[in-house]
Amino acid sequence: MGGAQLERPSGARPGVCVRRSFRAHAGDQPRRPPGPIPVPGTMKQESAASNTPPASQSPTPSAQFPRNDGDPQALWIFGYGSLVWRPDFAYSDSRVGFVRGYSRRFWQGDTFHRGSDKMPGRVVTLLEDHEGCTWGVAYQVQGEQVSEALKYLNVREAVLGGYDTKEVTFYPQDAPDQPLKALAYVATPQNPGYLGPAPAEAIATQILACRGFSGHNLEYLLRLADFMQLCGPQAQDEHLAAIVDAVGTMLPCFCPTEQALALV
Ligand SMILES: N[C@@H](CCC(=O)N[C@@H](CS)C(=O)NCC(=O)O)C(=O)O
């Protein structure tokens, strides 16, 4: 199964849930160019075991799983960080869209996937924000996929990441007037890995310096920025953009000089 299919909105008017000061109406459906464009990176269907340690007695998700009309066995899971480009669980359908009332923030520390105990990386969580809007991908799991996905995500998100489950309302980009109940993994300030707010420059420095089991923290940032770029101009994330800008400013300081390279 390929990556989540992202249909680049043509130069259409912005969809629903755009910048704080703008409220379009469900009728403003962006026209669709033919054929979807895959989200950057492949969403491999490799077995979950390939990138997480042996499953432990992970706690079961605290939220009752949100159900939508139709297939009672189906469950939608909303990804807004690494799940956007690497869900690594089998799913039946995926939709690009957004949740309202939350803002994405690089305020969660990560000592496994993108950092270490000595140098924790920074990954994203959702901050309750009445005016907020966060774009991501919702994945539909059905039948046996439900228990498999939840078992895998409990290890990856809850046990290793400190995330808890929360029910959110997801608005598909192509049908914002038909919202879906979805399960999201959110790192709250009560979890031990929570780092909280910091200036964009400090977050950028931490991201540039850290790597973990799943790769460099910079890859995490840039893949998310890549996804947001593909969502089109109506999808804005000022916090993410400020960190990307700060990384761009600092990168020369982290790059080896010609002289240093000549010594290699
Ligand atoms: N829950 C968020 C964030 C999840 C996230 O990024 N978790 C990290 C740290 S626990 C992770 O799974 N990283 C895997 C990776 O960086 O490839 C999402 O829905 O995407």
The ligand as a MOL file (V3000), in Angstrom:
LIG
                    3D

  0  0  0     0  0            999 V3000
M  V30 BEGIN CTAB
M  V30 COUNTS 20 19 0 0 0
M  V30 BEGIN ATOM
M  V30 1 N 1.1970 11.6110 17.9710 0
M  V30 2 C 1.8090 12.4570 16.9740 0
M  V30 3 C 3.2900 12.5130 17.1160 0
M  V30 4 C 3.8180 11.1370 17.0730 0
M  V30 5 C 5.2890 11.1590 17.0160 0
M  V30 6 O 5.9030 11.8810 16.2420 0
M  V30 7 N 5.8430 10.3270 17.8920 0
M  V30 8 C 7.2550 10.1690 17.7770 0
M  V30 9 C 7.9240 10.0950 19.0980 0
M  V30 10 S 7.2110 9.0180 20.2030 0
M  V30 11 C 7.4780 8.9860 16.8640 0
M  V30 12 O 6.6800 8.0670 16.7850 0
M  V30 13 N 8.5100 9.0610 16.1230 0
M  V30 14 C 8.8090 8.0670 15.1050 0
M  V30 15 C 9.7640 8.7700 14.1560 0
M  V30 16 O 10.2690 9.8270 14.5660 0
M  V30 17 O 9.9690 8.2880 13.0330 0
M  V30 18 C 1.3550 11.9860 15.5920 0
M  V30 19 O 0.1560 11.6980 15.5330 0
M  V30 20 O 2.0850 11.9420 14.6110 0
M  V30 END ATOM
M  V30 BEGIN BOND
M  V30 1 1 1 2
M  V30 2 1 2 3
M  V30 3 1 2 18
M  V30 4 1 3 4
M  V30 5 1 4 5
M  V30 6 2 5 6
M  V30 7 1 5 7
M  V30 8 1 7 8
M  V30 9 1 8 9
M  V30 10 1 8 11
M  V30 11 1 9 10
M  V30 12 2 11 12
M  V30 13 1 11 13
M  V30 14 1 13 14
M  V30 15 1 14 15
M  V30 16 2 15 16
M  V30 17 1 15 17
M  V30 18 2 18 19
M  V30 19 1 18 20
M  V30 END BOND
M  V30 END CTAB
M  END
